Amino acid sequence: MSATSTLAMTHLVTLADELDKNKVTPGVLGFIVFAVIGAAVWLLMKSMNKHMKRVDFEEAPEPGKAPAAASAECPKGEERTA
């Protein structure tokens, strides 16, 4: 370690020793921030559920396979076009 980092560490260690661990609490501001984050997550989940209910998904057939229903509709003598 360099002399500068050693000096910085000794200052930080002395500050940490002076701190009373029983007096450190998040307080009202911590509660407000936590409540706002919780409300934001709840609103985002509600919005996501609403959007997911609107999704109408039909899986497209694989490109190598012709669908059986579409080939049955065309007569045998005619060629099927896209």
Backbone bond lengths (Angstrom), bond angles and torsions (degrees), N, CA, C in turn:
res aa  C-N    CA-C-N  psi(-1)  N-CA   C-N-CA  omega(-1)  CA-C   N-CA-C  phi
1 M - - - 1.455 - - 1.521 109.59 -
2 S 1.291 114.37 149.16 1.461 118.36 177.93 1.524 110.03 -83.85
3 A 1.280 115.37 168.89 1.465 120.07 -178.55 1.525 111.13 -66.82
4 T 1.326 116.86 -33.76 1.462 120.41 -179.17 1.520 111.16 -67.82
5 S 1.317 116.97 -43.12 1.464 119.37 -179.74 1.520 111.29 -69.49
6 T 1.332 116.90 -34.62 1.469 120.06 177.29 1.520 110.17 -65.45
7 L 1.328 117.16 -42.15 1.454 121.25 178.74 1.529 110.90 -64.07
8 A 1.327 116.95 -41.61 1.460 120.98 179.12 1.526 110.73 -64.47
9 M 1.321 116.83 -40.77 1.460 120.49 -179.80 1.530 111.37 -65.83
10 T 1.328 117.91 -37.99 1.468 119.27 179.25 1.519 111.09 -67.07
11 H 1.326 117.52 -34.98 1.464 119.68 177.04 1.531 111.01 -69.33
12 L 1.317 117.62 -39.72 1.461 120.83 179.48 1.519 111.47 -67.89
13 V 1.318 117.62 -38.29 1.459 121.26 -179.33 1.522 110.05 -65.68
14 T 1.318 117.32 -40.11 1.470 119.02 179.41 1.521 110.63 -68.23
15 L 1.339 118.21 -34.82 1.457 120.20 176.77 1.530 110.83 -67.68
16 A 1.312 117.17 -36.18 1.454 120.94 -179.46 1.521 111.05 -70.57
17 D 1.315 117.48 -32.70 1.464 119.93 178.96 1.527 111.30 -69.67
18 E 1.328 117.69 -31.47 1.451 121.14 -178.51 1.532 112.63 -76.67
19 L 1.327 117.75 -17.15 1.452 122.37 -176.42 1.523 110.50 -77.23
20 D 1.328 117.28 126.20 1.459 121.12 177.59 1.527 108.02 -85.01
21 K 1.325 117.11 116.11 1.462 121.65 -175.15 1.527 112.65 -68.39
22 N 1.317 118.62 -20.77 1.458 121.35 179.46 1.523 112.23 -79.52
23 K 1.318 118.02 -18.54 1.462 120.82 -177.91 1.530 113.11 -94.52
24 V 1.304 117.72 -8.86 1.461 121.10 -177.69 1.518 108.61 -84.99
25 T 1.326 116.16 113.89 1.463 122.03 177.76 1.516 108.73 -136.16
26 P 1.318 117.73 155.83 1.463 119.04 178.67 1.523 112.23 -68.56
27 G 1.313 117.71 -28.71 1.449 120.96 176.71 1.518 113.29 74.11
28 V 1.319 114.59 -166.39 1.461 121.66 -177.26 1.518 110.70 -68.61
29 L 1.326 117.03 -39.15 1.469 120.18 -179.84 1.527 110.97 -62.45
30 G 1.311 117.45 -41.26 1.462 121.11 177.30 1.512 111.86 -62.09
31 F 1.336 116.62 -40.94 1.458 120.24 178.07 1.525 111.14 -65.44
32 I 1.332 116.29 -42.36 1.472 119.82 -179.51 1.522 110.43 -63.45
33 V 1.342 117.31 -44.16 1.471 120.50 178.99 1.529 110.23 -62.57
34 F 1.322 117.36 -43.57 1.463 121.19 179.39 1.523 110.94 -63.83
35 A 1.325 117.66 -40.82 1.463 121.52 179.54 1.528 110.84 -66.37
36 V 1.330 117.35 -39.97 1.472 120.71 178.76 1.522 110.49 -65.52
37 I 1.320 117.40 -42.13 1.471 120.49 178.29 1.532 109.93 -64.49
38 G 1.331 117.44 -42.18 1.462 120.51 178.04 1.517 112.13 -62.51
39 A 1.348 117.03 -42.41 1.465 120.48 178.81 1.530 110.59 -66.04
40 A 1.331 117.17 -38.71 1.464 120.12 178.93 1.526 111.05 -64.42
41 V 1.318 117.56 -41.81 1.472 120.80 178.40 1.526 110.09 -64.68
42 W 1.328 117.17 -41.66 1.459 120.35 179.32 1.528 110.88 -62.57
43 L 1.338 117.54 -43.83 1.462 120.66 179.05 1.528 111.79 -66.22
44 L 1.326 117.18 -38.99 1.467 120.24 177.65 1.528 111.46 -64.88
45 M 1.324 117.27 -40.20 1.465 120.26 178.10 1.524 111.06 -66.11
46 K 1.321 117.06 -39.81 1.461 121.00 178.12 1.527 110.56 -63.57
47 S 1.328 116.75 -43.54 1.459 121.21 178.71 1.533 111.22 -65.40
48 M 1.347 116.35 -40.94 1.466 119.73 179.62 1.524 110.59 -63.52
49 N 1.325 117.43 -42.02 1.465 120.09 178.98 1.523 111.15 -62.83
50 K 1.327 116.96 -39.48 1.460 120.63 179.03 1.532 110.46 -64.54
51 H 1.328 117.00 -42.37 1.459 120.15 179.71 1.528 111.88 -70.20
52 M 1.332 117.40 -35.53 1.461 119.56 179.66 1.522 111.90 -69.42
53 K 1.326 117.84 -28.87 1.464 120.51 177.05 1.521 111.28 -69.73
54 R 1.332 117.38 -26.03 1.464 121.14 -179.59 1.526 113.00 -80.38
55 V 1.313 117.87 -14.47 1.461 121.41 -176.30 1.516 109.42 -71.18
56 D 1.332 115.95 128.25 1.460 122.30 175.89 1.522 106.33 -116.77
57 F 1.299 116.91 97.63 1.454 121.56 -172.47 1.510 110.25 -108.18
58 E 1.324 114.95 124.88 1.457 121.35 171.45 1.510 107.34 -121.72
59 E 1.313 116.12 126.11 1.449 120.51 -177.26 1.525 109.88 -72.49
60 A 1.321 116.43 130.08 1.467 121.44 178.52 1.528 108.90 -74.44
61 P 1.328 117.22 145.95 1.468 118.61 177.95 1.521 110.71 -68.28
62 E 1.312 115.04 157.25 1.465 119.68 178.95 1.529 108.83 -66.18
63 P 1.334 117.81 144.13 1.467 120.26 -175.39 1.528 114.48 -63.21
64 G 1.315 119.68 -26.25 1.463 121.59 -177.72 1.514 113.72 -82.04
65 K 1.307 117.03 -17.16 1.463 120.55 -175.98 1.521 110.16 -108.40
66 A 1.342 116.47 133.33 1.464 120.99 176.36 1.523 107.94 -87.47
67 P 1.318 118.25 136.80 1.464 119.50 177.60 1.525 111.29 -66.19
68 A 1.322 116.73 138.73 1.463 122.13 -176.17 1.524 111.51 -67.76
69 A 1.317 118.15 -36.41 1.465 120.81 -177.52 1.529 111.05 -68.73
70 A 1.311 118.24 -37.80 1.459 121.38 -178.63 1.526 110.99 -71.36
71 S 1.330 117.37 -36.40 1.457 119.31 -179.65 1.533 110.46 -73.83
72 A 1.303 118.95 -25.93 1.459 122.07 179.77 1.525 111.23 -74.31
73 E 1.323 117.64 -25.17 1.457 121.15 -178.05 1.531 111.98 -73.37
74 C 1.326 118.32 -31.11 1.468 121.60 -177.55 1.534 110.10 -82.53
75 P 1.323 116.50 136.59 1.476 118.67 173.65 1.512 110.17 -65.20
76 K 1.350 117.01 160.01 1.456 121.29 -175.15 1.510 111.91 -68.29
77 G 1.291 120.69 -30.39 1.455 122.21 -176.75 1.509 113.93 -79.87
78 E 1.335 119.37 -17.73 1.465 121.44 -177.36 1.527 110.52 -99.26
79 E 1.333 114.24 148.45 1.453 118.82 176.00 1.515 109.00 -90.09
80 R 1.278 115.43 144.45 1.459 120.32 -180.00 1.516 109.50 -89.78
81 T 1.327 116.62 132.06 1.472 120.40 178.19 1.518 108.74 -113.77
82 A 1.315 114.20 156.29 1.469 119.02 -179.04 1.451 110.24 -82.04
